[in-house]
Amino acid sequence: MAALEVCQTKSIQRMTKHFYYYTHIPTQITMGSRNISISDEAYSRLAALKGPNESFTDVINRLTGKRSILELAGVLTTAEGDELRREVEDLRLKSEKRVASTVLRMREP
């Protein structure tokens, strides 16, 4: 929901001589808002991401919301996942060797 809107109608009864007439005053309560300045380029990018029934507030909330690591499931093929896993393991092994080498050098007098 982009903004909380509560619409109410207040009725005021007035009497003039022997006739009654009613005046309806619609009132609306809305959540606070802020004005921000963005470049034309940023506006164009934001507008391109906006869905047909989506407000700019909805887009910003969607883009800045917390994301789950599970959203990445299925992004890589099995072969790509295996290659990435091997590369990460290789980097960890190299890092462990560097740490061990540094520890040995620090222990030398």
N, C-alpha and C positions, 0 to 999 in steps of 0.2 A: 504494500500500500504506500503510495507516494506521500500522501498527506492525510492526516486524520481530519475528517470533516464531519461536524455535527451541526445539522441544520435544525433550527427551532423556529417556531412562529409564536409571537406574542400577540395576543388579542387585547385590544383596549375597547371597552364598551363606553360609549358616550351618549348622553341624552341631551337632545335639543328640543325644547318644548315637549311635545308628546311623541317624538320620533327617536328611535334608537339607531345608531349607526356604529359599525365596527371598523376599526383600522387594524390591519395586519402588518406587523413589522417583522420581516424575516431577519434572523440573526444567524451568523455563521462563526464557528470557532475552528481555527486552523492551527496546525503545529507551526512552530517558529520556522523562519527561513532566513537564509543569508544570501547576499549578493556577492559573487566572486567575479574577478576579472581574469579572463583567459585569452590567449592569442587566438587569432582566426584559425591558425593551423590546429591548435588544440581543440577548438570548437568543432572543426571539420572531422577530426578523428573521433571525437566523442559522438558526434551525430551519426557517423558511419557505423558505430557500434550499437546504436539505439535501435531497438525493435519497434515495430509499428504501434504497439499499444504500451510502450514503455516510456516513462518519464526520464529526464536526465538524472534525477535523483536515483531512480531505480538502476540506471546504468552505472553510476558511480558506486552505489552500494554493492552491486553485483561484482564490479571489478576490484573493489577494495576489501571485500569480505574475506573471511578466513577460508583457506582452501585445504582440501584433504589430499594427502599423498596418494590416496586410492584413486584420485582422478587421473593419475598417470598410468593406471593399469591399462595394458593393451597398446600403449603408445609405440613401444619397440616390438619388433618381431622377435621370435625366439633366438634367432642367430645374432641379432643386434644385442639382445640382452646378455647372451653368453659372452660375446666379445667385450661388452662393457664390464661384465663381472671379472673377466680375466685381466683387463686393464687396471681395474681398481685393486685387485689382489696383487698385481705386479707393483703398482705404486705403493701399496702398504708395505710390501716386502722391502722395497728400496728405502722407504722411510725408516723402517725398523733397523736396517743396516746402517744408515746414516746416524741414527740415534746411538746405536751401539758403538760405532766408531768415535763419535764425539765423547761418549762416556769414557772410553779407553784413553783418549787424548787428555781428558781432564784429570784422570787419575795419575798420569805420568808426572814425575817431579820436574 
